Amino acid sequence: GGLRDDLWSESELVREQRFYEQRFIEMVPSEVLVKLRDDGPAFDSLAFGRQLAAAEFDRLVDWLEALPSADRSLSLRDLRRDGMPRPLLRTAGALAGLLSEDGRTARILLFQRDLGNEYFRGLADRVAGAGDQWPQLEVHAAGIQVVATTIIHRLTRDLAWSFLGSLLVIFVCVTVRLRSLRLGIASILPCLLPLVWNLGLMAALD
């Protein structure tokens, strides 16, 4: 911030920094894998010569970019629109990491804002559930974002069960030791109140 304050607002350096901030800060790359369902031509010039497969792939990219969290995408469609010759499409796609070596699985990189773990879980389900819109293609979310989302979900679930298990152990131990159900229930309250307060504070601070 201090460096930018000393420069003209429309200087080249400030414009480059603004471009980077708008396009990359708080953006999370997600991956969508697209595989041809049939045994026809692979994702090369022949596959995109088939109008049906090409149209479905383009509609899929448009659908992903229309998501509320999406900013832009990178896929084989960009190579085609940039004028990549069809005979070189498979080689260029493989070198760019957008196509598998056998040419039958394409990768779409979707850059989007980080809206949280639950949003990404819902997005993966939406991608898988929208397969009827492109019957020629088999589509599912993949990549590090899916792995991270799954890990966070499991950690959260295990933490919740850990809290409940701790409360149950305390309740059983106090109830058995003091031989009083009422005192067992009362012993849970000092453990439960700080937990509820902490979770409420985390929710309030988003």
VMD Tcl script that draws the C-alpha trace (Angstrom):
set ca {
  {0.00 0.00 0.00}
  {2.76 2.47 0.88}
  {4.55 1.93 -2.42}
  {1.38 2.43 -4.43}
  {0.53 5.65 -2.55}
  {3.74 7.24 -3.89}
  {2.92 6.43 -7.53}
  {0.53 7.90 -10.04}
  {-2.81 6.07 -9.86}
  {-2.65 5.21 -13.57}
  {1.05 4.39 -13.79}
  {2.05 1.12 -15.43}
  {3.20 -0.45 -12.17}
  {-0.05 0.38 -10.36}
  {-2.12 -0.94 -13.26}
  {-0.17 -4.20 -13.27}
  {-0.62 -4.59 -9.52}
  {-4.34 -3.86 -9.80}
  {-4.65 -6.42 -12.60}
  {-2.95 -9.07 -10.43}
  {-5.07 -8.28 -7.37}
  {-8.34 -8.39 -9.29}
  {-7.59 -11.67 -11.02}
  {-5.57 -13.73 -8.57}
  {-6.06 -12.57 -4.96}
  {-8.64 -14.71 -3.15}
  {-9.10 -16.85 -6.25}
  {-9.08 -20.63 -5.84}
  {-8.35 -22.85 -8.86}
  {-10.71 -25.79 -9.12}
  {-10.50 -28.63 -11.60}
  {-13.24 -30.28 -13.59}
  {-12.39 -33.44 -15.51}
  {-14.28 -34.16 -18.72}
  {-14.14 -37.59 -20.34}
  {-15.78 -38.78 -23.53}
  {-18.38 -41.46 -22.81}
  {-18.16 -43.36 -26.11}
  {-15.26 -44.96 -27.96}
  {-15.17 -42.38 -30.74}
  {-12.34 -39.99 -31.56}
  {-10.39 -38.51 -28.68}
  {-10.27 -34.86 -27.58}
  {-8.22 -33.78 -30.57}
  {-9.09 -32.20 -33.88}
  {-11.34 -35.16 -34.76}
  {-13.37 -34.92 -31.57}
  {-13.90 -31.22 -31.92}
  {-14.78 -31.81 -35.54}
  {-17.86 -33.57 -34.24}
  {-20.27 -30.71 -33.71}
  {-22.23 -32.42 -30.93}
  {-19.24 -33.08 -28.67}
  {-17.80 -29.63 -29.34}
  {-21.11 -27.94 -28.57}
  {-21.55 -29.87 -25.32}
  {-18.02 -29.04 -24.18}
  {-18.58 -25.35 -24.91}
  {-21.91 -25.38 -23.07}
  {-20.22 -26.98 -20.08}
  {-17.56 -24.27 -19.98}
  {-20.23 -21.57 -20.27}
  {-22.21 -23.20 -17.45}
  {-19.16 -23.25 -15.18}
  {-18.23 -19.65 -15.93}
  {-21.82 -18.58 -15.16}
  {-21.55 -19.83 -11.57}
  {-21.81 -17.00 -9.00}
  {-18.32 -17.72 -7.66}
  {-16.59 -18.10 -11.04}
  {-14.28 -15.49 -12.52}
  {-12.89 -17.26 -15.59}
  {-11.78 -20.66 -16.85}
  {-8.96 -22.19 -18.86}
  {-9.61 -25.14 -21.16}
  {-9.14 -26.56 -24.64}
  {-11.76 -24.11 -25.84}
  {-9.33 -21.26 -25.15}
  {-6.70 -22.96 -27.32}
  {-9.19 -23.29 -30.14}
  {-10.33 -19.69 -29.83}
  {-6.71 -18.52 -29.78}
  {-6.30 -20.02 -33.24}
  {-4.47 -23.23 -32.37}
  {-4.35 -25.40 -35.54}
  {-6.40 -28.57 -35.17}
  {-3.49 -30.95 -35.86}
  {-1.60 -29.37 -32.94}
  {-4.50 -29.22 -30.51}
  {-3.77 -32.51 -28.74}
  {-0.05 -31.77 -28.35}
  {-0.65 -28.23 -27.13}
  {-3.38 -29.38 -24.74}
  {-1.15 -32.08 -23.26}
  {1.75 -29.65 -22.80}
  {-0.57 -27.16 -21.09}
  {-1.92 -29.85 -18.75}
  {-5.39 -29.55 -20.25}
  {-5.46 -32.96 -21.90}
  {-4.42 -36.48 -20.93}
  {-1.82 -38.36 -22.96}
  {-4.44 -40.59 -24.57}
  {-6.45 -37.54 -25.51}
  {-9.69 -38.80 -23.95}
  {-9.82 -36.75 -20.74}
  {-9.79 -32.97 -20.76}
  {-9.24 -30.68 -17.77}
  {-11.07 -27.41 -17.17}
  {-9.43 -25.05 -14.69}
  {-12.06 -22.87 -13.03}
  {-10.83 -19.83 -11.11}
  {-13.36 -18.75 -8.51}
  {-13.70 -16.97 -5.21}
  {-13.28 -18.94 -2.02}
  {-16.82 -19.14 -0.63}
  {-16.09 -21.82 1.91}
  {-16.04 -25.57 2.33}
  {-19.79 -26.14 2.14}
  {-20.06 -24.19 -1.10}
  {-17.39 -26.33 -2.77}
  {-19.09 -29.51 -1.59}
  {-22.33 -28.30 -3.11}
  {-20.55 -27.29 -6.30}
  {-19.07 -30.76 -6.73}
  {-22.54 -32.25 -6.34}
  {-23.97 -29.79 -8.86}
  {-21.28 -30.65 -11.39}
  {-21.94 -34.36 -10.99}
  {-25.71 -33.89 -11.04}
  {-25.74 -31.82 -14.23}
  {-24.49 -34.68 -16.41}
  {-27.81 -34.98 -18.25}
  {-27.12 -31.65 -19.95}
  {-24.17 -33.10 -21.88}
  {-24.80 -36.82 -22.56}
  {-21.62 -37.18 -24.65}
  {-19.43 -36.24 -21.67}
  {-18.66 -37.67 -18.26}
  {-18.00 -34.76 -15.89}
  {-16.86 -34.58 -12.27}
  {-14.95 -32.23 -9.99}
  {-11.36 -33.20 -9.16}
  {-8.05 -31.80 -8.01}
  {-6.63 -30.45 -4.78}
  {-9.78 -28.47 -3.98}
  {-11.86 -31.64 -3.79}
  {-9.22 -33.29 -1.60}
  {-9.00 -30.26 0.72}
  {-12.78 -30.00 0.95}
  {-13.08 -33.67 1.87}
  {-10.35 -33.40 4.51}
  {-11.92 -30.32 6.12}
  {-15.33 -31.99 6.17}
  {-13.92 -35.09 7.85}
  {-11.95 -33.02 10.38}
  {-15.06 -31.04 11.26}
  {-17.13 -34.21 11.62}
  {-14.48 -35.92 13.76}
  {-14.15 -32.81 15.94}
  {-17.91 -32.76 16.55}
  {-17.93 -36.44 17.53}
  {-14.90 -35.81 19.77}
  {-16.76 -33.08 21.65}
  {-19.85 -35.24 22.07}
  {-17.72 -38.18 23.20}
  {-15.96 -36.04 25.80}
  {-19.26 -34.82 27.22}
  {-20.58 -38.38 27.37}
  {-17.47 -39.64 29.21}
  {-17.69 -36.81 31.74}
  {-21.38 -37.42 32.28}
  {-20.92 -41.18 32.81}
  {-17.90 -40.78 35.12}
  {-19.54 -38.15 37.34}
  {-22.87 -39.98 37.43}
  {-21.24 -43.27 38.44}
  {-18.81 -41.70 40.92}
  {-21.40 -39.54 42.69}
  {-24.30 -41.93 42.05}
  {-26.52 -39.04 40.99}
  {-28.08 -38.47 37.59}
  {-28.80 -34.85 38.47}
  {-25.18 -34.13 39.37}
  {-24.06 -35.91 36.19}
  {-26.20 -33.58 34.09}
  {-24.99 -30.58 36.08}
  {-21.36 -31.57 35.46}
  {-21.88 -31.19 31.70}
  {-22.86 -27.52 31.91}
  {-19.39 -26.13 32.84}
  {-17.96 -28.05 29.87}
  {-20.75 -27.16 27.47}
  {-20.99 -23.41 28.03}
  {-17.42 -22.51 26.93}
  {-17.86 -24.71 23.86}
  {-21.12 -23.02 22.88}
  {-19.61 -19.59 23.51}
  {-16.58 -20.40 21.36}
  {-18.66 -21.75 18.46}
  {-21.01 -18.77 18.69}
  {-18.11 -16.35 18.55}
  {-16.63 -18.15 15.51}
  {-20.00 -17.99 13.75}
  {-20.41 -14.28 14.58}
  {-16.97 -13.51 13.16}
  {-17.68 -15.64 10.09}
}
mol new
graphics top color blue
foreach p $ca { graphics top sphere $p radius 0.5 }
foreach p [lrange $ca 0 end-1] q [lrange $ca 1 end] { graphics top cylinder $p $q radius 0.2 }
display resetview
